[in-house]
Every structure is written in C-alpha cells, then in structure tokens.
C-alpha cells in the first residue's frame, strides 16, 4: 500500500507562487506514475500534471508554462511548483500514485488564490 501526504497549500495573491509537496511512503522508482489533480467547488476533479516513471511529463493546457512537476528520489517526494497563480487555480489539490494496477490518493491540500 502507498501512503501519500500533501502539504504546501495556502492562501496566496494572484501572481504569486506556491510549491506543493507529496511525500510518498515508497521509493519513486516503485511507482509507475505520479500525478497532481485538483477539484474546485462544483467541478469535476481534473488532471493538472503527470510524471511517468521514465521522466515524461504532461500538463493541463491551463497550467502549461506556469506549473512544473518534479520529484526528489532521495526524499521520496513529488512536487508541484506553481507560479503566476490565478484565482481560477483555486481548488483542493490532490496527488496520486499508480503503483502496479492500483491508484492511490492523498488527502488533498487547499490552494486559494485571491484577486
């Protein structure tokens, strides 16, 4: 079983930056794919960024050029660097991990961007 714990959310003004962290209980090379998702009130959960085990990354069009997903193998942590934040980025952000054929989710961290 994989445990994921997100941190780093908070309140920030538009144009600001935040870095989200997702600490996972197993080493990254045991995980097929890491992802960051978000869910705003009244909306479906959506993919923000993904990082495959081979290093391939993908991003939602709405965050390309502003967000970066990365990992620190030594710390068993995956990050989401968010720059130039906009009010529409406000949501609960979740990390997930595909381990074998099972998808695990963290508990989420709130990001609020004020205008």
TANORGI-V548276 format. One record per residue. RES is the residue in three letters. PHI is phi as a letter, one per 40 degrees, with the letter a starting at -180 (* if undefined). Layout:
res={RES & RES}
phi={PHI & PHI}
This chain:
res={UNK & UNK & UNK & UNK & UNK & UNK & UNK & UNK & UNK & UNK & UNK & UNK & UNK & UNK & UNK & UNK & UNK & UNK & UNK & UNK & UNK & UNK & UNK & UNK & UNK & UNK & UNK & UNK & UNK & UNK & UNK & UNK & UNK & UNK & UNK & UNK & UNK & UNK & UNK & UNK & UNK & UNK & UNK & UNK & UNK & UNK & UNK & UNK & UNK & UNK & UNK & UNK & UNK & UNK & UNK & UNK & UNK & UNK & UNK & UNK & UNK & UNK & UNK & UNK & UNK & UNK & UNK & UNK & UNK & UNK & UNK & UNK & UNK & UNK & UNK & UNK & UNK & UNK & UNK & UNK & UNK & UNK & UNK & UNK & UNK & UNK & UNK & UNK & UNK & UNK & UNK & UNK & UNK & UNK & UNK & UNK & UNK & UNK & UNK & UNK & UNK & UNK & UNK & UNK & UNK & UNK & UNK & UNK & UNK & UNK & UNK & UNK & UNK & UNK & UNK}
phi={* & b & b & b & b & c & a & h & c & i & b & a & c & d & g & c & b & a & b & c & b & b & c & b & c & b & c & c & c & c & b & c & a & b & a & b & b & a & b & c & d & g & b & c & c & b & c & b & a & b & b & c & c & c & h & c & b & a & b & c & d & c & b & d & g & b & b & b & c & a & a & b & c & c & b & f & b & b & b & b & c & b & b & f & c & b & d & c & c & c & a & c & b & b & b & b & b & c & b & g & b & b & b & b & b & c & c & g & b & c & b & b & b & c & c}
